[in-house]
Amino acid sequence: MSTTREYLIGNLDRVRLDYDRATDTLHISFGEPPEEVDEAILTEEDVGFRIKDGRVVSITIYNLLKRLGLEV
């Protein structure tokens, strides 16, 4: 039985998107990234979440172009 957890999103006034073509990875940051986080979660779908003080401070999506069917 899986458990569902809810988190708030960090600072939506400071959203930053960074795409790394070499690794086909999209990083989404909410506010200034903290040096340390309380929790890091990697889902079965290869999406990573970094959490600090109950808030998601960043999301990482691996294999982005492949997911979108745009792989070259």
N, CA, C and O atoms as CSV, one atom per row, in Angstrom:
chain,resi,resn,atom,element,x,y,z
A,1,MET,N,N,0.845,-1.184,0.000
A,1,MET,CA,C,0.000,0.000,0.000
A,1,MET,C,C,0.888,1.244,0.000
A,1,MET,O,O,1.735,1.405,0.879
A,2,SER,N,N,0.696,2.113,-0.974
A,2,SER,CA,C,1.514,3.321,-1.044
A,2,SER,C,C,0.851,4.440,-0.252
A,2,SER,O,O,-0.370,4.480,-0.094
A,3,THR,N,N,1.675,5.335,0.234
A,3,THR,CA,C,1.159,6.481,0.963
A,3,THR,C,C,1.267,7.715,0.082
A,3,THR,O,O,2.202,7.852,-0.707
A,4,THR,N,N,0.314,8.594,0.225
A,4,THR,CA,C,0.313,9.846,-0.523
A,4,THR,C,C,0.743,10.958,0.409
A,4,THR,O,O,0.232,11.094,1.521
A,5,ARG,N,N,1.697,11.755,-0.063
A,5,ARG,CA,C,2.149,12.902,0.712
A,5,ARG,C,C,1.909,14.160,-0.104
A,5,ARG,O,O,2.002,14.141,-1.332
A,6,GLU,N,N,1.606,15.226,0.565
A,6,GLU,CA,C,1.394,16.501,-0.110
A,6,GLU,C,C,2.464,17.475,0.343
A,6,GLU,O,O,2.824,17.533,1.519
A,7,TYR,N,N,2.968,18.242,-0.620
A,7,TYR,CA,C,3.981,19.256,-0.353
A,7,TYR,C,C,3.553,20.563,-0.997
A,7,TYR,O,O,2.820,20.569,-1.986
A,8,LEU,N,N,4.004,21.646,-0.441
A,8,LEU,CA,C,3.809,22.952,-1.052
A,8,LEU,C,C,4.937,23.186,-2.043
A,8,LEU,O,O,5.989,22.553,-1.949
A,9,ILE,N,N,4.729,24.084,-2.985
A,9,ILE,CA,C,5.779,24.477,-3.914
A,9,ILE,C,C,6.524,25.649,-3.289
A,9,ILE,O,O,5.921,26.501,-2.635
A,10,GLY,N,N,7.829,25.685,-3.491
A,10,GLY,CA,C,8.644,26.785,-2.969
A,10,GLY,C,C,8.205,28.125,-3.547
A,10,GLY,O,O,7.021,28.298,-3.833
A,11,ASN,N,N,9.093,29.052,-3.725
A,11,ASN,CA,C,8.815,30.412,-4.153
A,11,ASN,C,C,8.429,30.467,-5.630
A,11,ASN,O,O,9.293,30.336,-6.498
A,12,LEU,N,N,7.146,30.660,-5.925
A,12,LEU,CA,C,6.689,30.722,-7.313
A,12,LEU,C,C,7.034,32.043,-7.988
A,12,LEU,O,O,6.898,32.168,-9.205
A,13,ASP,N,N,7.479,33.032,-7.211
A,13,ASP,CA,C,7.898,34.304,-7.799
A,13,ASP,C,C,9.273,34.183,-8.453
A,13,ASP,O,O,9.677,35.059,-9.218
A,14,ARG,N,N,9.985,33.109,-8.157
A,14,ARG,CA,C,11.348,32.946,-8.684
A,14,ARG,C,C,11.515,31.540,-9.256
A,14,ARG,O,O,12.275,30.731,-8.723
A,15,VAL,N,N,10.803,31.259,-10.340
A,15,VAL,CA,C,10.899,29.958,-10.999
A,15,VAL,C,C,11.996,30.044,-12.052
A,15,VAL,O,O,12.047,30.995,-12.833
A,16,ARG,N,N,12.865,29.052,-12.068
A,16,ARG,CA,C,13.965,29.018,-13.031
A,16,ARG,C,C,13.953,27.655,-13.725
A,16,ARG,O,O,13.849,26.614,-13.077
A,17,LEU,N,N,14.063,27.682,-15.056
A,17,LEU,CA,C,14.126,26.464,-15.851
A,17,LEU,C,C,15.512,26.365,-16.476
A,17,LEU,O,O,16.004,27.331,-17.060
A,18,ASP,N,N,16.135,25.212,-16.357
A,18,ASP,CA,C,17.439,24.957,-16.970
A,18,ASP,C,C,17.371,23.609,-17.665
A,18,ASP,O,O,17.011,22.600,-17.060
A,19,TYR,N,N,17.724,23.607,-18.953
A,19,TYR,CA,C,17.740,22.358,-19.701
A,19,TYR,C,C,19.182,21.990,-20.016
A,19,TYR,O,O,19.941,22.820,-20.516
A,20,ASP,N,N,19.562,20.753,-19.729
A,20,ASP,CA,C,20.891,20.238,-20.035
A,20,ASP,C,C,20.760,19.273,-21.210
A,20,ASP,O,O,20.287,18.147,-21.053
A,21,ARG,N,N,21.178,19.721,-22.370
A,21,ARG,CA,C,21.033,18.916,-23.583
A,21,ARG,C,C,21.874,17.637,-23.511
A,21,ARG,O,O,21.447,16.589,-23.995
A,22,ALA,N,N,23.058,17.718,-22.913
A,22,ALA,CA,C,23.948,16.557,-22.847
A,22,ALA,C,C,23.313,15.385,-22.103
A,22,ALA,O,O,23.531,14.227,-22.460
A,23,THR,N,N,22.530,15.685,-21.073
A,23,THR,CA,C,21.896,14.620,-20.290
A,23,THR,C,C,20.388,14.543,-20.517
A,23,THR,O,O,19.711,13.704,-19.923
A,24,ASP,N,N,19.854,15.432,-21.391
A,24,ASP,CA,C,18.422,15.491,-21.670
A,24,ASP,C,C,17.621,15.615,-20.377
A,24,ASP,O,O,16.685,14.855,-20.124
A,25,THR,N,N,18.016,16.592,-19.571
A,25,THR,CA,C,17.437,16.775,-18.248
A,25,THR,C,C,16.921,18.202,-18.082
A,25,THR,O,O,17.629,19.160,-18.392
A,26,LEU,N,N,15.695,18.343,-17.595
A,26,LEU,CA,C,15.129,19.652,-17.284
A,26,LEU,C,C,15.118,19.828,-15.774
A,26,LEU,O,O,14.590,18.989,-15.044
A,27,HIS,N,N,15.708,20.931,-15.310
A,27,HIS,CA,C,15.721,21.270,-13.881
A,27,HIS,C,C,14.799,22.473,-13.690
A,27,HIS,O,O,14.934,23.480,-14.384
A,28,ILE,N,N,13.869,22.365,-12.754
A,28,ILE,CA,C,12.959,23.458,-12.417
A,28,ILE,C,C,13.210,23.807,-10.952
A,28,ILE,O,O,13.042,22.971,-10.064
A,29,SER,N,N,13.614,25.053,-10.716
A,29,SER,CA,C,13.900,25.499,-9.346
A,29,SER,C,C,12.883,26.550,-8.929
A,29,SER,O,O,12.466,27.380,-9.737
A,30,PHE,N,N,12.491,26.507,-7.669
A,30,PHE,CA,C,11.548,27.458,-7.101
A,30,PHE,C,C,12.271,28.248,-6.024
A,30,PHE,O,O,12.480,27.745,-4.920
A,31,GLY,N,N,12.658,29.489,-6.335
A,31,GLY,CA,C,13.429,30.295,-5.393
A,31,GLY,C,C,14.900,29.921,-5.439
A,31,GLY,O,O,15.333,29.172,-6.315
A,32,GLU,N,N,15.655,30.438,-4.506
A,32,GLU,CA,C,17.082,30.125,-4.404
A,32,GLU,C,C,17.240,28.699,-3.895
A,32,GLU,O,O,16.685,28.354,-2.851
A,33,PRO,N,N,17.985,27.867,-4.611
A,33,PRO,CA,C,18.144,26.487,-4.140
A,33,PRO,C,C,18.963,26.427,-2.845
A,33,PRO,O,O,20.033,27.028,-2.759
A,34,PRO,N,N,18.467,25.715,-1.859
A,34,PRO,CA,C,19.223,25.575,-0.607
A,34,PRO,C,C,20.419,24.650,-0.812
A,34,PRO,O,O,20.410,23.788,-1.691
A,35,GLU,N,N,21.436,24.840,0.001
A,35,GLU,CA,C,22.613,23.972,-0.099
A,35,GLU,C,C,22.275,22.546,0.297
A,35,GLU,O,O,22.794,21.595,-0.288
A,36,GLU,N,N,21.413,22.395,1.278
A,36,GLU,CA,C,21.006,21.064,1.733
A,36,GLU,C,C,19.485,20.982,1.731
A,36,GLU,O,O,18.796,21.979,1.950
A,37,VAL,N,N,18.975,19.791,1.482
A,37,VAL,CA,C,17.530,19.570,1.521
A,37,VAL,C,C,17.222,18.525,2.584
A,37,VAL,O,O,18.096,17.774,3.017
A,38,ASP,N,N,15.955,18.497,2.992
A,38,ASP,CA,C,15.526,17.525,3.997
A,38,ASP,C,C,15.254,16.158,3.372
A,38,ASP,O,O,15.418,15.120,4.014
A,39,GLU,N,N,14.837,16.180,2.106
A,39,GLU,CA,C,14.424,14.937,1.468
A,39,GLU,C,C,14.619,15.054,-0.041
A,39,GLU,O,O,14.403,16.118,-0.621
A,40,ALA,N,N,15.021,13.969,-0.665
A,40,ALA,CA,C,15.106,13.884,-2.122
A,40,ALA,C,C,14.355,12.624,-2.538
A,40,ALA,O,O,14.591,11.541,-2.003
A,41,ILE,N,N,13.455,12.780,-3.490
A,41,ILE,CA,C,12.620,11.671,-3.940
A,41,ILE,C,C,12.847,11.471,-5.433
A,41,ILE,O,O,12.831,12.434,-6.199
A,42,LEU,N,N,13.055,10.230,-5.847
A,42,LEU,CA,C,13.128,9.879,-7.259
A,42,LEU,C,C,11.997,8.905,-7.532
A,42,LEU,O,O,11.941,7.824,-6.946
A,43,THR,N,N,11.090,9.294,-8.430
A,43,THR,CA,C,9.935,8.438,-8.725
A,43,THR,C,C,10.315,7.341,-9.707
A,43,THR,O,O,11.389,7.375,-10.307
A,44,GLU,N,N,9.432,6.377,-9.865
A,44,GLU,CA,C,9.642,5.308,-10.838
A,44,GLU,C,C,9.682,5.856,-12.258
A,44,GLU,O,O,10.226,5.213,-13.156
A,45,GLU,N,N,9.112,7.033,-12.466
A,45,GLU,CA,C,9.086,7.674,-13.782
A,45,GLU,C,C,10.316,8.541,-14.024
A,45,GLU,O,O,10.343,9.308,-14.987
A,46,ASP,N,N,11.325,8.438,-13.178
A,46,ASP,CA,C,12.563,9.229,-13.288
A,46,ASP,C,C,12.324,10.732,-13.197
A,46,ASP,O,O,12.856,11.507,-13.992
A,47,VAL,N,N,11.523,11.130,-12.228
A,47,VAL,CA,C,11.330,12.535,-11.902
A,47,VAL,C,C,11.807,12.706,-10.467
A,47,VAL,O,O,11.373,11.990,-9.565
A,48,GLY,N,N,12.711,13.668,-10.268
A,48,GLY,CA,C,13.260,13.903,-8.938
A,48,GLY,C,C,12.669,15.141,-8.295
A,48,GLY,O,O,12.441,16.152,-8.959
A,49,PHE,N,N,12.426,15.052,-7.010
A,49,PHE,CA,C,11.915,16.174,-6.222
A,49,PHE,C,C,12.863,16.412,-5.061
A,49,PHE,O,O,13.259,15.466,-4.379
A,50,ARG,N,N,13.236,17.675,-4.826
A,50,ARG,CA,C,14.038,18.040,-3.658
A,50,ARG,C,C,13.151,18.877,-2.748
A,50,ARG,O,O,12.499,19.819,-3.197
A,51,ILE,N,N,13.131,18.521,-1.452
A,51,ILE,CA,C,12.200,19.124,-0.500
A,51,ILE,C,C,12.965,19.704,0.685
A,51,ILE,O,O,13.860,19.072,1.246
A,52,LYS,N,N,12.585,20.922,1.045
A,52,LYS,CA,C,13.163,21.600,2.211
A,52,LYS,C,C,12.029,22.242,2.990
A,52,LYS,O,O,11.240,22.999,2.425
A,53,ASP,N,N,11.940,21.950,4.278
A,53,ASP,CA,C,10.910,22.517,5.155
A,53,ASP,C,C,9.494,22.311,4.606
A,53,ASP,O,O,8.657,23.211,4.679
A,54,GLY,N,N,9.231,21.107,4.052
A,54,GLY,CA,C,7.901,20.778,3.573
A,54,GLY,C,C,7.537,21.394,2.234
A,54,GLY,O,O,6.385,21.305,1.811
A,55,ARG,N,N,8.503,22.020,1.555
A,55,ARG,CA,C,8.254,22.659,0.265
A,55,ARG,C,C,9.146,22.058,-0.812
A,55,ARG,O,O,10.321,21.778,-0.579
A,56,VAL,N,N,8.576,21.867,-1.983
A,56,VAL,CA,C,9.371,21.406,-3.121
A,56,VAL,C,C,10.203,22.590,-3.592
A,56,VAL,O,O,9.655,23.621,-3.982
A,57,VAL,N,N,11.527,22.447,-3.557
A,57,VAL,CA,C,12.411,23.525,-3.986
A,57,VAL,C,C,12.943,23.296,-5.396
A,57,VAL,O,O,13.424,24.229,-6.039
A,58,SER,N,N,12.859,22.052,-5.881
A,58,SER,CA,C,13.234,21.799,-7.268
A,58,SER,C,C,12.654,20.474,-7.753
A,58,SER,O,O,12.392,19.550,-6.983
A,59,ILE,N,N,12.470,20.433,-9.064
A,59,ILE,CA,C,11.999,19.231,-9.747
A,59,ILE,C,C,12.978,18.972,-10.887
A,59,ILE,O,O,13.360,19.899,-11.601
A,60,THR,N,N,13.379,17.736,-11.059
A,60,THR,CA,C,14.257,17.357,-12.156
A,60,THR,C,C,13.549,16.289,-12.979
A,60,THR,O,O,13.111,15.266,-12.451
A,61,ILE,N,N,13.446,16.544,-14.281
A,61,ILE,CA,C,12.805,15.589,-15.188
A,61,ILE,C,C,13.885,15.022,-16.099
A,61,ILE,O,O,14.478,15.745,-16.899
A,62,TYR,N,N,14.130,13.735,-15.972
A,62,TYR,CA,C,15.149,13.063,-16.759
A,62,TYR,C,C,14.550,12.563,-18.075
A,62,TYR,O,O,13.361,12.249,-18.141
A,63,ASN,N,N,15.383,12.491,-19.129
A,63,ASN,CA,C,14.958,11.991,-20.448
A,63,ASN,C,C,13.782,12.791,-21.008
A,63,ASN,O,O,12.814,12.212,-21.501
A,64,LEU,N,N,13.864,14.102,-20.933
A,64,LEU,CA,C,12.752,14.968,-21.317
A,64,LEU,C,C,12.344,14.797,-22.775
A,64,LEU,O,O,11.167,14.559,-23.049
A,65,LEU,N,N,13.273,14.910,-23.714
A,65,LEU,CA,C,12.901,14.835,-25.123
A,65,LEU,C,C,12.344,13.463,-25.488
A,65,LEU,O,O,11.427,13.348,-26.301
A,66,LYS,N,N,12.907,12.432,-24.880
A,66,LYS,CA,C,12.399,11.077,-25.118
A,66,LYS,C,C,10.947,10.976,-24.659
A,66,LYS,O,O,10.119,10.383,-25.352
A,67,ARG,N,N,10.633,11.544,-23.504
A,67,ARG,CA,C,9.264,11.531,-22.993
A,67,ARG,C,C,8.290,12.225,-23.932
A,67,ARG,O,O,7.145,11.805,-24.103
A,68,LEU,N,N,8.793,13.321,-24.545
A,68,LEU,CA,C,7.949,14.117,-25.434
A,68,LEU,C,C,7.902,13.561,-26.861
A,68,LEU,O,O,7.202,14.101,-27.718
A,69,GLY,N,N,8.639,12.496,-27.109
A,69,GLY,CA,C,8.677,11.915,-28.447
A,69,GLY,C,C,9.492,12.737,-29.419
A,69,GLY,O,O,9.295,12.641,-30.630
A,70,LEU,N,N,10.413,13.551,-28.905
A,70,LEU,CA,C,11.217,14.442,-29.732
A,70,LEU,C,C,12.681,14.021,-29.803
A,70,LEU,O,O,13.534,14.786,-30.253
A,71,GLU,N,N,12.959,12.826,-29.366
A,71,GLU,CA,C,14.345,12.352,-29.346
A,71,GLU,C,C,14.902,12.331,-30.766
A,71,GLU,O,O,14.271,11.818,-31.690
A,72,VAL,N,N,16.093,12.898,-30.919
A,72,VAL,CA,C,16.745,12.942,-32.240
A,72,VAL,C,C,17.801,11.887,-32.382
A,72,VAL,O,O,18.440,11.790,-33.429
